Amino acid sequence: FYPGLDCARQITVSDTEDPFAPCGADALLVDAEDPAYRNQIDTLLDELPGLLCAEGLAEQAAGCAALKAATELVGSRGGGHVVMFHASLPNSGIGALRHRDDIKLAAEPEGGGLFNVQQPTFIEEIGNDCLARGVAVSVFCAPATGIYIDMATLSRIPRRTGGEICFYPGFDPSRDGERLHYDLSRTVVQSSVYSVMFKLRVSKGLAVDSMHATWDPEVIDPSTFAVSRMSVDATVDFSLVHGERIEGQKNAFMQVACLYTSKKGKRLIRVHTLQLPVTSSLSNVFRYTEIDSVTNLLLKQAADSALSGNGSFKDKLTKACVDMLHAYRSNCASMTSAGQLILPESLKLLPLYIGSIRKFPAFRAGLDIKVDDRIVSLIRSLGLPIGLTSPLVYPRVYTMHPLSERAGIPTGIGDNVFMPPTVAGSSDKLAADRIYLIDNGISLRLYVRPEVDQEILYQLFGAETLQDVAVILSAPEDYADSLSEEAERMLACVQQIRRERWRLPWQSFCVVLPGTPEESRVLASLAEDRAGAESAYVDFLCHVHKLVQNKQD
């Protein structure tokens, strides 16, 4: 970029084995808000799709070479954020990756070695350099349908540096364009800090046992980590243990200290201190247990085990559930009948949630689940915020047609509207002639059941065919004249869910039609049904009850 030009100059670096920045940082890194460069940046962004798509998808891509040059360039200016985009496997130049997708290997619980990083020395060097210089890397991968892109390798540096990992398998602009827009906007604009050093301190008697996040803890001290970037969406779980007896204390204390560099280049420290009461009563422990926090930790422990190649994570999940219920039974409900399954009020949903987690695509080995999908699902689990735990583990199912009388109508409080009733997450509860909205916290899917009458679809959306429903609702503002009042109320309910999670990443919205691959994925996400080799909820609950009884005996 040079002041006074109408558009930026393009310089091509042909050496992909020893990549370098073709000119100085002053010409490549400029302020997007500076009037001297703004027109050049806007013109470049307008021309970029034509430059890259003129000849279709290239057979060779030197993505890793570009990554090396970009991180070195940003590191020379004291750190920052690099955003990488991939539509195919980076198979050329330094750090080239080979195609290694194997259906038989991917179907194994441990991933058959496909969870391991390719080019480990190259990736490790870039990761260490990024951490030393305060450079974060985010990756956006949008491969075509059926294309393997090796998310295990491409996600490694973003995981180490605190970047975002966004994956759009079978990318379709009409379906995924909105989600890509909001993901990219959030990644670039959201509040973030850099060169982060984080430490959790605990009072005497407690100790930090383990940490679970998308990045790694310090090797020696699990209460400390260093990461190049931390955004408002970053989450981390710490597991504490009793180092010694603390019965004589009234309170336990925890303190978080975070040393970071702001976007303005200031080195700052932020400290939070928490005081918690200590109790010797197990009844109180169970009474005040928070189910979402427990589930979030168990989910991340399972994801960590799966990514490390430990195939016993499902057994560990079940064992953790059985141990908690047995402890409650033995210490707080010992006088009840031996044949009864006794659940503490705060953990009544625990067997349901554990059974649902076992059915996650990330934890289910099978020929129908691609290894890239499993990797991204596991990484998403590691970064899952508390607020999304419950809807992801047990998706909400709303009846959208027939719509209840008040659903979608303003409540009179702000912009809020009344929501329709929910039904249990089981295919047995879904009528064949209705329309449902399924909310898993990450996406919203309008599921049109197989026996919905064509006349109903025409009255609601003005759609002549099933496929027209997806087209119309992908851009409802363009079809406002054909949408009925009931359809407008349906969309108002969608917006209500988005408003309630305004602090969290944008939820995409799509239509799921009968007979499509997406329908099978929707049905597999229903928490109470059988999925693959995993039992339905009622059967799993009986299994847990039997294990608790065996332990009791």
Disulfide bonds with the S-S distance in Angstrom:
none
